[in-house]
Amino acid sequence: MSALAWFELLASGLITGGIYALVALGLNLQYGLMRILNIAHGEFLMLGAFVTWMMHTQFGWHPLLMVPLSFALLFALGLVVHRLCFRRLAATSPNLDIFEARGLMVAFGLMFLVQNLVSLVWGGELRGYDFATTALPVAGTQFAANKLLVFALALLFAGALIALLRLTLLGKGVRALMQSPVGAQLVGIDTRRLHPLMFGIGLGLSGVAGCLLSMAYTISPAMGEPYTVTALIVITLGGFGSMGGALAGGLLLGVVEAVGMHYSSPSLKALLSYTVFIAVLLARPKGLFAK
């Protein structure tokens, strides 16, 4: 392969990896802080994608306007879900292990609930719309403008979350809770406020990811589950609780899939991802980028 062909292949993988990272960051925030393995995360991504599609095709709203609105909508929904489900579980579970198991079962229920609700409202067909499909020249090759925009916005939101956690007092509180929940509470960090806030931000990021995906790809009620699985693989690569690791892991997985599919077959995409997942679990159980 020529240098230009390699550049195009790697760039394509990075574009896909940017979305992977954004989805994984929200899920990693929820699990790393609250031990909520929200396997319905992809379904909320799918909800954000369908809301964006509906507002654009039926009401003429610009997709870029839906980016902050999708975040706000899913953030508010996250606060409600946490209050109705996970806050009650945390109060009634005798220990963390039981809370994780019960939370996983609740997340299963949410996954099927959201998926079937979307199918009932919008049907099970593939949906999509044309947006910024013009090809733009980049370093001697061409990429669709919508995919470049999706990549840039995904990195922007991922960078904003990482900056929030590293540079603000709120972020210090979150990192303290991730490292030592008991110690953080002893110094006065209010988990009753911080947990729903971070859960809402996690779902808000899933809404943004769904909004971005709808700009460049077709969407369906079944699209959420594969992204949840991919997010789990990315978190494993980067290390549970590591936001920088999730970003790096998402970009790395996108590149690995792009190169692997080039030398094998697009139908083996899932096999490549699971092979990486198993290899990292066996060789580096704490993740490639965990400290």
The 8 nearest C-alpha neighbors of each residue, nearest first, counted from 0:
[[1, 4, 5, 2, 3, 6, 8, 7],
 [0, 2, 4, 3, 5, 6, 7, 8],
 [1, 3, 5, 4, 6, 0, 7, 8],
 [4, 2, 6, 1, 5, 7, 139, 140],
 [3, 5, 7, 1, 6, 2, 0, 8],
 [6, 4, 8, 2, 3, 7, 9, 1],
 [5, 7, 3, 9, 4, 8, 10, 2],
 [6, 8, 4, 10, 5, 9, 11, 3],
 [7, 9, 5, 11, 6, 10, 4, 12],
 [10, 8, 12, 6, 11, 7, 254, 5],
 [11, 9, 13, 7, 12, 8, 6, 14],
 [12, 10, 8, 14, 9, 13, 7, 15],
 [11, 13, 254, 253, 257, 9, 15, 10],
 [12, 14, 16, 10, 250, 15, 11, 253],
 [15, 13, 150, 11, 17, 16, 12, 10],
 [14, 16, 12, 253, 13, 17, 18, 11],
 [15, 17, 253, 250, 13, 249, 19, 18],
 [18, 16, 20, 14, 19, 15, 150, 153],
 [17, 19, 21, 20, 16, 15, 153, 22],
 [20, 18, 16, 249, 22, 17, 21, 23],
 [19, 21, 249, 246, 23, 17, 18, 22],
 [20, 22, 18, 24, 23, 19, 157, 153],
 [21, 23, 19, 20, 24, 205, 25, 230],
 [22, 24, 230, 20, 26, 21, 25, 27],
 [25, 23, 27, 21, 26, 22, 245, 20],
 [26, 24, 201, 28, 27, 23, 22, 204],
 [25, 27, 23, 29, 28, 24, 201, 30],
 [28, 26, 24, 30, 29, 25, 31, 240],
 [27, 29, 25, 31, 26, 30, 32, 24],
 [30, 28, 26, 27, 32, 198, 33, 35],
 [29, 31, 34, 35, 27, 36, 33, 32],
 [30, 32, 240, 28, 27, 29, 34, 177],
 [31, 33, 177, 30, 29, 28, 34, 176],
 [32, 34, 35, 30, 29, 31, 194, 28],
 [35, 33, 30, 31, 32, 36, 99, 29],
 [34, 36, 30, 33, 37, 29, 102, 99],
 [37, 35, 30, 38, 103, 34, 102, 29],
 [38, 36, 39, 106, 35, 40, 103, 26],
 [37, 39, 40, 106, 36, 227, 107, 110],
 [38, 40, 110, 42, 37, 106, 41, 109],
 [41, 39, 38, 43, 42, 37, 227, 44],
 [42, 40, 223, 227, 44, 43, 224, 226],
 [43, 41, 223, 45, 39, 44, 40, 110],
 [42, 44, 46, 45, 41, 40, 205, 47],
 [45, 43, 209, 205, 41, 206, 47, 42],
 [44, 46, 42, 48, 43, 223, 47, 209],
 [47, 45, 43, 49, 44, 48, 50, 42],
 [48, 46, 206, 209, 44, 50, 45, 210],
 [47, 49, 209, 210, 45, 51, 213, 46],
 [50, 48, 52, 46, 51, 47, 53, 45],
 [49, 51, 53, 47, 52, 48, 54, 46],
 [52, 50, 48, 54, 49, 53, 210, 65],
 [51, 53, 49, 55, 50, 54, 56, 48],
 [54, 52, 50, 56, 55, 51, 57, 49],
 [53, 55, 58, 51, 60, 52, 57, 56],
 [54, 56, 59, 60, 52, 53, 58, 57],
 [57, 55, 53, 59, 54, 58, 52, 128],
 [58, 56, 53, 54, 55, 59, 52, 60],
 [59, 57, 54, 55, 60, 56, 53, 61],
 [58, 60, 55, 56, 57, 54, 61, 53],
 [61, 59, 55, 54, 58, 62, 64, 65],
 [60, 62, 64, 63, 55, 59, 65, 54],
 [63, 61, 65, 64, 55, 60, 51, 66],
 [64, 62, 65, 66, 61, 67, 210, 211],
 [65, 63, 61, 62, 66, 67, 68, 60],
 [64, 66, 68, 62, 63, 69, 67, 51],
 [65, 67, 69, 63, 68, 64, 207, 210],
 [68, 66, 70, 69, 65, 71, 64, 207],
 [67, 69, 65, 71, 70, 66, 72, 64],
 [70, 68, 72, 206, 66, 67, 71, 65],
 [69, 71, 203, 67, 68, 73, 206, 207],
 [72, 70, 68, 74, 69, 73, 75, 67],
 [73, 71, 69, 75, 74, 70, 68, 76],
 [72, 74, 203, 76, 75, 70, 202, 71],
 [73, 75, 199, 203, 77, 71, 76, 72],
 [76, 74, 78, 77, 72, 73, 71, 199],
 [75, 77, 73, 79, 74, 78, 80, 72],
 [78, 76, 199, 74, 80, 75, 79, 202],
 [77, 79, 75, 199, 81, 76, 195, 80],
 [78, 80, 76, 82, 77, 81, 83, 75],
 [81, 79, 77, 83, 82, 78, 84, 76],
 [80, 82, 85, 78, 84, 79, 83, 86],
 [81, 83, 86, 79, 80, 84, 78, 85],
 [84, 82, 80, 81, 79, 85, 87, 86],
 [85, 83, 81, 87, 82, 80, 86, 88],
 [84, 86, 81, 88, 87, 89, 82, 83],
 [87, 85, 89, 82, 88, 81, 84, 90],
 [86, 88, 90, 85, 89, 84, 91, 83],
 [89, 87, 85, 91, 90, 86, 92, 84],
 [88, 90, 86, 87, 92, 91, 85, 98],
 [89, 91, 87, 88, 92, 86, 93, 85],
 [90, 92, 88, 89, 87, 93, 98, 86],
 [91, 93, 98, 89, 94, 88, 90, 97],
 [94, 92, 91, 97, 95, 98, 90, 89],
 [95, 93, 92, 97, 96, 98, 89, 99],
 [94, 96, 98, 97, 99, 93, 92, 34],
 [97, 95, 99, 98, 94, 100, 93, 92],
 [96, 98, 100, 99, 95, 94, 92, 101],
 [97, 99, 95, 101, 92, 96, 100, 102],
 [100, 98, 102, 96, 97, 101, 103, 95],
 [101, 99, 97, 103, 102, 98, 96, 104],
 [100, 102, 98, 104, 103, 99, 97, 105],
 [103, 101, 99, 105, 104, 100, 98, 35],
 [102, 104, 106, 100, 101, 105, 36, 99],
 [105, 103, 107, 101, 106, 102, 108, 100],
 [104, 106, 102, 108, 107, 103, 109, 101],
 [105, 107, 109, 103, 108, 37, 104, 39],
 [108, 106, 104, 110, 105, 109, 103, 39],
 [107, 109, 105, 106, 110, 111, 112, 104],
 [110, 108, 112, 106, 107, 111, 39, 113],
 [109, 111, 39, 107, 108, 112, 113, 42],
 [112, 110, 114, 108, 109, 113, 115, 107],
 [111, 113, 109, 115, 110, 114, 116, 108],
 [114, 112, 116, 115, 110, 111, 109, 117],
 [113, 115, 111, 117, 116, 112, 220, 110],
 [114, 116, 118, 117, 112, 113, 111, 119],
 [115, 117, 113, 119, 118, 114, 112, 120],
 [116, 118, 120, 114, 119, 115, 121, 113],
 [119, 117, 122, 115, 123, 116, 121, 120],
 [118, 120, 116, 117, 122, 121, 115, 123],
 [121, 119, 117, 118, 122, 116, 115, 123],
 [122, 120, 118, 117, 119, 123, 124, 49],
 [123, 121, 118, 119, 124, 120, 117, 220],
 [122, 124, 118, 220, 219, 125, 121, 119],
 [125, 123, 122, 126, 219, 220, 121, 218],
 [124, 126, 219, 218, 217, 123, 127, 220],
 [127, 125, 218, 217, 124, 219, 128, 52],
 [126, 128, 217, 218, 213, 216, 52, 125],
 [127, 129, 130, 126, 214, 52, 56, 213],
 [130, 128, 132, 131, 127, 214, 215, 145],
 [129, 131, 132, 214, 128, 145, 215, 62],
 [132, 130, 145, 133, 144, 129, 143, 214],
 [131, 133, 143, 130, 144, 145, 134, 129],
 [132, 134, 131, 144, 143, 135, 145, 142],
 [135, 133, 143, 142, 141, 144, 132, 136],
 [134, 136, 141, 142, 144, 143, 133, 137],
 [137, 135, 141, 140, 139, 142, 138, 134],
 [136, 138, 140, 139, 141, 135, 142, 7],
 [139, 137, 140, 136, 141, 3, 6, 7],
 [138, 140, 137, 136, 141, 3, 7, 6],
 [141, 139, 137, 136, 138, 7, 142, 3],
 [142, 140, 136, 135, 137, 134, 143, 139],
 [143, 141, 134, 135, 144, 136, 147, 140],
 [142, 144, 134, 132, 145, 146, 133, 135],
 [145, 143, 147, 146, 131, 133, 132, 134],
 [144, 146, 131, 148, 147, 143, 215, 132],
 [147, 145, 149, 148, 144, 143, 215, 150],
 [146, 148, 150, 144, 149, 145, 151, 143],
 [147, 149, 145, 151, 146, 150, 144, 152],
 [148, 150, 146, 152, 147, 151, 211, 153],
 [149, 151, 147, 14, 153, 148, 152, 17],
 [150, 152, 148, 154, 153, 149, 155, 147],
 [153, 151, 155, 149, 154, 150, 148, 156],
 [152, 154, 150, 156, 155, 151, 17, 18],
 [155, 153, 157, 151, 152, 156, 158, 17],
 [156, 154, 152, 158, 153, 157, 159, 151],
 [157, 155, 159, 153, 158, 154, 152, 160],
 [158, 156, 154, 160, 159, 155, 21, 153],
 [157, 159, 161, 155, 156, 160, 154, 162],
 [160, 158, 156, 162, 157, 161, 163, 155],
 [161, 159, 163, 157, 162, 158, 156, 164],
 [160, 162, 158, 164, 163, 159, 165, 242],
 [163, 161, 159, 165, 160, 164, 166, 158],
 [164, 162, 160, 161, 167, 170, 165, 166],
 [170, 163, 165, 161, 162, 166, 167, 171],
 [164, 166, 162, 163, 170, 167, 161, 171],
 [167, 165, 162, 163, 164, 170, 168, 171],
 [168, 166, 170, 169, 163, 165, 164, 171],
 [167, 169, 171, 170, 172, 166, 164, 165],
 [170, 168, 172, 167, 171, 173, 164, 163],
 [164, 169, 171, 173, 167, 172, 168, 163],
 [170, 172, 168, 174, 173, 169, 175, 164],
 [171, 173, 175, 169, 170, 174, 176, 168],
 [172, 174, 170, 176, 175, 171, 177, 169],
 [175, 173, 177, 171, 176, 172, 170, 178],
 [174, 176, 172, 178, 173, 177, 183, 179],
 [175, 177, 180, 173, 179, 174, 183, 178],
 [178, 176, 32, 174, 175, 179, 31, 173],
 [177, 179, 175, 176, 174, 180, 183, 182],
 [178, 180, 182, 176, 181, 177, 175, 183],
 [181, 179, 176, 183, 182, 184, 177, 178],
 [182, 180, 184, 183, 179, 185, 176, 186],
 [181, 183, 185, 179, 184, 180, 186, 176],
 [184, 182, 180, 176, 185, 186, 181, 175],
 [183, 185, 188, 187, 181, 186, 182, 180],
 [184, 186, 182, 183, 187, 181, 188, 180],
 [187, 185, 184, 183, 188, 182, 181, 189],
 [186, 188, 184, 185, 189, 183, 182, 190],
 [189, 187, 184, 183, 186, 190, 172, 185],
 [190, 188, 191, 192, 187, 193, 184, 194],
 [189, 191, 193, 192, 194, 188, 184, 176],
 [192, 190, 189, 193, 194, 195, 86, 188],
 [193, 191, 190, 194, 189, 195, 196, 197],
 [192, 194, 190, 196, 195, 191, 197, 189],
 [193, 195, 197, 196, 190, 192, 191, 198],
 [196, 194, 198, 197, 78, 193, 81, 199],
 [197, 195, 193, 199, 194, 198, 200, 192],
 [198, 196, 200, 199, 194, 195, 201, 193],
 [197, 199, 195, 201, 200, 196, 29, 77],
 [198, 200, 77, 74, 196, 202, 78, 197],
 [201, 199, 203, 197, 198, 202, 74, 204],
 [200, 25, 202, 198, 204, 199, 203, 197],
 [201, 203, 205, 199, 204, 200, 73, 77],
 [204, 202, 70, 74, 73, 200, 206, 205],
 [205, 203, 207, 201, 206, 202, 25, 208],
 [204, 206, 44, 202, 208, 203, 207, 22],
 [207, 205, 47, 44, 203, 209, 69, 204],
 [206, 208, 204, 210, 205, 209, 70, 66],
 [209, 207, 205, 211, 206, 210, 212, 204],
 [210, 208, 48, 44, 47, 212, 206, 211],
 [209, 211, 48, 207, 213, 208, 47, 212],
 [212, 210, 208, 214, 209, 213, 149, 207],
 [211, 213, 209, 214, 210, 215, 216, 208],
 [212, 214, 48, 210, 211, 216, 215, 209],
 [215, 213, 212, 211, 130, 216, 145, 210],
 [214, 216, 213, 212, 145, 146, 217, 211],
 [217, 215, 213, 212, 214, 218, 127, 128],
 [218, 216, 127, 126, 125, 213, 219, 215],
 [217, 219, 126, 125, 127, 213, 216, 222],
 [218, 220, 125, 221, 222, 126, 124, 123],
 [221, 219, 222, 114, 118, 123, 117, 45],
 [222, 220, 219, 223, 224, 114, 45, 123],
 [223, 221, 219, 220, 224, 225, 45, 218],
 [224, 222, 41, 42, 45, 226, 221, 225],
 [223, 225, 227, 226, 41, 222, 228, 221],
 [226, 224, 228, 227, 223, 229, 222, 41],
 [227, 225, 229, 228, 224, 223, 41, 230],
 [228, 226, 41, 230, 224, 229, 225, 40],
 [227, 229, 231, 225, 226, 230, 232, 224],
 [228, 230, 226, 232, 231, 227, 225, 233],
 [229, 231, 23, 233, 227, 232, 228, 226],
 [232, 230, 234, 228, 229, 233, 235, 227],
 [231, 233, 229, 235, 230, 234, 276, 236],
 [232, 234, 230, 236, 248, 249, 235, 231],
 [235, 233, 231, 237, 236, 245, 232, 238],
 [236, 234, 232, 238, 233, 286, 237, 231],
 [237, 235, 286, 233, 248, 234, 287, 238],
 [236, 244, 238, 245, 248, 286, 288, 234],
 [237, 239, 286, 289, 235, 285, 241, 234],
 [240, 238, 241, 234, 31, 235, 27, 237],
 [239, 241, 31, 27, 238, 242, 28, 177],
 [242, 240, 244, 238, 239, 243, 245, 237],
 [243, 241, 245, 244, 24, 240, 161, 246],
 [244, 242, 246, 245, 241, 247, 161, 237],
 [237, 243, 245, 241, 247, 288, 242, 246],
 [246, 244, 237, 248, 242, 234, 243, 247],
 [247, 245, 20, 243, 249, 244, 248, 242],
 [246, 248, 244, 250, 245, 249, 251, 243],
 [249, 247, 245, 237, 251, 233, 236, 246],
 [248, 250, 20, 16, 19, 252, 246, 233],
 [249, 251, 16, 253, 247, 13, 248, 252],
 [252, 250, 248, 254, 249, 253, 247, 255],
 [251, 253, 255, 249, 254, 250, 248, 256],
 [254, 252, 16, 12, 250, 256, 15, 251],
 [253, 255, 12, 257, 251, 252, 256, 9],
 [256, 254, 252, 258, 257, 253, 259, 251],
 [257, 255, 259, 253, 254, 258, 260, 252],
 [256, 258, 12, 254, 260, 255, 259, 253],
 [259, 257, 261, 255, 260, 256, 254, 262],
 [258, 260, 256, 262, 261, 257, 255, 263],
 [261, 259, 264, 265, 263, 257, 262, 258],
 [262, 260, 258, 259, 263, 257, 264, 265],
 [261, 263, 259, 260, 258, 264, 257, 265],
 [262, 264, 260, 261, 259, 265, 267, 266],
 [263, 265, 260, 266, 267, 261, 262, 268],
 [266, 264, 260, 267, 268, 263, 261, 259],
 [265, 267, 264, 268, 269, 260, 270, 263],
 [268, 266, 270, 265, 264, 269, 271, 260],
 [267, 269, 271, 270, 265, 266, 256, 260],
 [270, 268, 272, 271, 267, 273, 266, 274],
 [269, 271, 267, 273, 268, 272, 274, 266],
 [272, 270, 274, 268, 269, 273, 267, 275],
 [273, 271, 269, 275, 274, 270, 276, 268],
 [272, 274, 276, 270, 275, 271, 277, 269],
 [275, 273, 271, 277, 276, 272, 270, 278],
 [274, 276, 278, 272, 273, 277, 279, 271],
 [275, 277, 273, 274, 279, 278, 232, 272],
 [278, 276, 280, 274, 279, 275, 273, 281],
 [279, 277, 275, 281, 280, 276, 282, 274],
 [278, 280, 282, 283, 281, 276, 277, 275],
 [281, 279, 284, 277, 278, 283, 282, 276],
 [280, 282, 278, 279, 283, 284, 277, 276],
 [281, 283, 279, 280, 278, 284, 277, 286],
 [284, 282, 279, 286, 285, 280, 281, 287],
 [283, 285, 280, 286, 281, 282, 279, 235],
 [286, 284, 238, 283, 289, 287, 239, 235],
 [287, 285, 238, 236, 237, 283, 289, 235],
 [286, 288, 236, 237, 289, 283, 238, 285],
 [287, 289, 237, 244, 286, 238, 290, 236],
 [290, 288, 238, 286, 287, 285, 237, 241],
 [289, 288, 285, 238, 241, 286, 287, 244]]
